[in-house]
Amino acid sequence: MDERPTFLVVDDAPLFRELESHFLARYGRVITAESGGEALERVRTDHPDVVVLDMTLPDLDGSLVCCEIRSDAATRETPVVVVGCGDAAEHARAIHAGASDVLMKPLSRRELIGAVRRFVASDRPTGLPRVPLDTPVRVESDGEGRLALCRNLSRGGMFLETKFEPQTDEVRLSFQLPECGTGRLATSARIVWRRPAAPGVHPGMGVRFLALDRDCAQELDAFVHERYVPAAPAAEAGGAAL
């Protein structure tokens, strides 16, 4: 009996399906599906440890498949790594649908394996690699804008140190990565947790990026990958990014 994790790769394009299966075969048993309907059936019958789901399928949009997985009590805890084409609106749809992670084509072996192994390396999913940072970020909500300080960054989100308390859970961010020659990055983000002020503790919030296009996502991924050093087991004081 194969006790390795099971990965379900869902893509109607044979080339991408075979390539992703080849990347993952070393780390577990790979099963495949070519449509949204087939993917839902395989999730219910095969109980994969991770689903790698393409956004563009012949019968259902990948975000709808992800929503179905999340709405079923028997499958809602299954990690779903959504693979998109690089469109910012598509990225936001995947996050709103409950995607555990979002990647963009063309996929590299490093990106796919790193994303999937987060969910099977231990009993608990690990966070995305993150790097410490001290860079200003403009946060806008309901026409009001304030400067915050980014304390750590991953390709999926950041921790912002700020006294600003937006009344909504979605904000607009604008910032520039240090030591990078490119211009300012702009994206929407969802506030997933807030840290109130306390003695010796600065207030802030953890945000998850929503509308990322391919260029912005690749720049974030490269920035973090080049600077990432695995942290000691003890929790860091700055708060975790997503």
N, C-alpha and C positions, 0 to 999 in steps of 0.2 A: 504493500500500500504506500502511495506517494504522500508523505506527510509534509511536503513543502507547501508554501502558500499557493493559492490558485489565483491567477490573474485573468480577468475577462477583458479582452480587447475588442472594442466595437468600432468598426469602420467599414463602410461599403466599398472603399477603394482597396483592391487586393494588394497593391504595392505598399501602402501605409500599414495595412493590417499585418502583412508578412514582416515588414521591417520592425514594427513595434513588438511583434511576437518573438522575433529573433533576439531583440535587445533583452527581453524579459525571461527567455527560456532558461538562462543560466541560474536564475534566482527563484524559480518556481514552475509550477505547471500552468501552461497557457491554454485557455479555451477562447474561442472567437465567436463573434456574431456580426452579421452584415446589415442589420436593420434595428430600429428601435424596438419593434415588437419582439424580435428574436432575443434582443438583449434583456428585456424585462423577463422573458420566460427563463432565460439561463440564470439570471440573478436569483429567481425564486427556486429553481431546481438544483443548481450547482453551488449556490452559496459562496461565490468568490470572495476572497479576502480584499481584493481591490478591483474596481472597474475602471478601465481606461476608455473613455467615451468621446467619440468624435461629435462635434456639434452639428455637422451637416450630414443627415441621414436621409434615405429615400422616402421614408414614411413618417418619421417624427423628428422634430427639432430636438437636438441633444438636451436642451434645457427642459423640455417636457419629459424626456426620459428620466432626467435627474430628479425632477419633481415627483414623478411616479415612484421612484425608488425611495425618496424621502417620505412619501405619504403612506407607505405600507409599513406597518409595525414590524413585520418580519424582516424587512430589508433596510430600514431607515438608517441603521448604524453603519452600513457598508460604505467605506470610503470611495468617493467618485472623483477621479482625476479627469477633468474635461479638457479636450484638445480642440482649440479653435484656430481660425484662420488669421487672427491678428487684428480683428475689428474691435474697436473700443466698446461699442454698444453690445456686441456679442459677448465680450468678457463680462460686462455688467450683468447680462442675462444669466450667465452661468453662475455667478456669485449669488444672485437673487434666488436662483433655483436650488441652492444648497450645495454647490460644488465644494469638495474638500480642498481642491487645488485646481488651478487653471494653467495650462501650458499652450504654446502656440507653435504651429507648423512653420517651417520644417523643424521637427524634433531632433535634438541631439541625443545620443545615447546617455550622456551625463545627466541631462535634464530629466529624461524619463525615469532612469533608474533611481536617481536621487529623490524624485517625487514619490515613486511607489514604495521605496524602502522605508520612507518615513512611517508608513502605516503597518509594516510587518516586522520591523527591527526589534520590537519589544511588545510588551503587553499594552503599552500606551503609545499613541501617536506622538512623534517628536515634532517640535516646532520647526519652521523653516530656518535655515541658516541666517543669522543676523549679525550685523556689525555695529559697534558703537559709533555714534556720530554726534556732532554738535553743529548743526546747521539750521539757519532760520527757515521757517515754512509759513507761508501765508495761508490762513484758514478762513474761508468765507462761508457764511450761513445766513440765509434770509436777508441778504443785502448788507450784512455787517461783516467786516473783515478785521482780523487781528493777526499779529505775528506770534508764532509759537516756536519752540525749540525742539527739533528732532533729536532724540537721545539715542535711538537705535533704529535700524532699518533692515528689512528683509525685502525680497522681491514681491512679497504679498502685502506688506503694510509697514507701519512704523508706530513708535511710541512718541507722543508729543507732550512735552512739558509746557503747560499753559494754565492760566487762570480763567481763560475764556470757556464759557459753558454754553455751547450751542443748544438751542431749544429743539432742534431736530436731530435725528440720528445719521443724516447724510450731509456731508460737507464737500466743499471744493478745496483742493490743495494746489499750491503752486510753490515750487522750490527748485533749487539748482544743486546738483551733486558737486561736492568739492573736488578739485583737481581734475575736472572733466571739462573739455572744451566745448561741449554742446550747450544749447540754451536751456531755459527753464523748462521743467517738466510740469505738466498740469493734468490733474485727474480728479475724478470724484472719489469719495471714500465713505465707508460706513463706520460709525463709532461702535465698537463691539464691547468696550468696557471703559469705565471712567474711574479715575483715582482721585478721591477728594483730598483736600488739604488736611494735613495732620502735623503735629509737632515733629519737626525734623524731616518731613516728607513733602515734596513739591507736588501740587496737583497736576493732573494730566489725563490723557486718554490714549487708548490703543485703537488704531484705525486699520481697516482692511481696504485696500484699493479696490475700486469698482471698475470704472471705465478706463482700462489700460489698452492702448494700441500696441502693435508689435514692436515698434521702435522704442517706446518707453519701457516696455517689459524687458526687452533685450538689454537695454542700457542698465536697468536696475539689476538684472541677473548678473551681468558682467561685473558691475561695480561690487556687488556683494561677494561674488565668487573669487575675485582677485584679492579681497581683503579679509576673507573669513578665516578665523582661527578657532577650532573647536574649544568651547568653553569648559571650565571645570564643572563638575556635577552640581556644585552649590548654585542656587538661584542668584542671578545678578540683580543689583539694586535698581537698575534703570527701568525695569518693567519689560515684559516680553512683547516683541512685535509679532505680527501674524505672518 
